[in-house]
Amino acid sequence: MTAKELIENFSNELFQDMKNVQKLLSIQKHLMELFNYIVNIEQTFDWNIFKRSSYIEHIKSKMENVNYSQISKQQFNFYLNRFTQNEINFPRFIPQSLGMNHLYKWVKCQINIF
């Protein structure tokens, strides 16, 4: 699937599934930090704030309008290295959340684009 198709298929159900995760596993946290950096160019990420203040329309809009010129290669690699920390390759999936698995596919597209 392309990044555009993944955005179009990012449903309320997937978003709610993702937001229902109470405490992030390490791999989920690192995925969300990388996602947050790509869409917000912010280096701080708090799961509880994200869950309270995020709306699907806003997230999809951010996903559609990534500003690649503002992304620092060094910072991008920092988050990417944290995400793939003990892996030779990328993880096959993100456990316990279909919504995060969907975001993971989108992030992989962004890695290829960037």
N, C-alpha and C positions, 0 to 999 in steps of 0.2 A: 504494500500500500504506500501511496505517496503521503507526504506531510499534509497536503491539502485534504486528501481523503480521510486521514486520521482526524483532522480537525472537524470535518463535517460529521464524522461518525462518533465524535466524543459527546455522548448523550448525558442527560441528567442522571440516569441510572448509574452510569460509570462514574460520574462526578460524585454522587452521593456514596457509592461504594468506597471510593477513595477517601472521602471525608469521614467515613465511619471507622476508619482505623484509629484506635485510641492512642496507642504508643507505637512509634515507628521502629521497625527493625533497622539495623545499621545500613543495609543495602537500600531500604526505602528512604532513609534520611539522606543518604548521599545522592540518590536519584533526584529527590525533591530539591536539594541544594543546587544541583546542576540545572534542573528545570528552571528554578527560580532565577538563577544567574542568566540563563538564556533569555527569558522573557522579561525580566525586570532589571537586569544589569545591577543587581544588588548583591552584596556579599554577606548579608545577614538573612537568616531564614529561621523562622519560628513556626513550628507545625501548628500550634494552637492558634496563633494569630492568623495563619493562612486559612485554617478551617473556619474561623469566625468571620473573616473579612472577604473571603473569595466567593465570587459568583461565576457561574459557568459562562455567561455571556462575556464577562470581563476577561476571563482566562482564555477563551477562544479568540477574542480580539487580540490579546497579547501574542498568542501563538501565531496568528495570521500576519502580524506586523513586527516580526523580529528585526531589530536594527543591528545587523551584523557589523557595521562599521564601529559600533560602540563596544563590541565584545573584545576584551583583551585576550590575546592568545595565551599569555602567561596565566591569567586567572582561569580561563577556560580549561587549560591543561591541569591546573591545580584541582579543580572540581572533577574533572574526568579521571585523574589519577586516584582521587579518593574513592570514586565510584567503582573503579576496576581494580582496586587495591590488591587483592590477593588472586586476581584472575589473570590468566594469560590472555584470554579472550573475554568478550563481554558476557555477562550472565545470560543464561537462556531465558529467564523470566524473573519477574519480581513477585515474591511469594505473598499470598494472603490478600491480594487486591486486584481485581480485574481492571479497575480504573487506573491504578498505577502501572499495570502492564500496558495499558493503552498509551499512557503518557511516555512510557519507556520506548515504545515503538516510534513515537513522534521525536523523542530526544535522539534516537539513533539516526533518524532522517536528518536532524539538525547537525549532528556530528559530521555526516557525509557532506552536507551543504557547506558547513564552515570549513 
